[in-house]
Amino acid sequence: MEYYVCEIETLKQKRKIRFKAKNRYILVAYTDNGIFAISDKCPHMGSSLFYGILSDGEIKCKDHGLPISVETGKVTNLNIAKALRLDEYSLDVRTFKTVIKDNKIYLDI
């Protein structure tokens, strides 16, 4: 099922949007490589990733600085993950497919 998120131009201006679908929050981000969507929940302690800093295709959790690729959903710094005591099953977040139609962004969930 596809869910309308926003116009592409809106996301370009804001760089990231927090979107709710099926009782879960999803982070939709605009990067130089495209538009990506990941679960808005840090694998460390469940904090919202939306409030983190988005730069160069990764979002850093505001609470402990864990960097996660918005393109792949994978933790990008294993040293930080190790310091936070993340296990091997907590090194990524769920990704969602984005669909572009008529300059509008949709999530395929």
Beta strands, then each sheet from edge to edge (+ up, - down):
strand 1: 2-7
strand 2: 16-21
strand 3: 24-31
strand 4: 34-39
strand 5: 53-55
strand 6: 58-60
strand 7: 67-69
strand 8: 95-101
strand 9: 104-108
sheet 1: 1+ 9- 8+ 4- 3+ 2-
sheet 2: 5+ 6- 7+
end
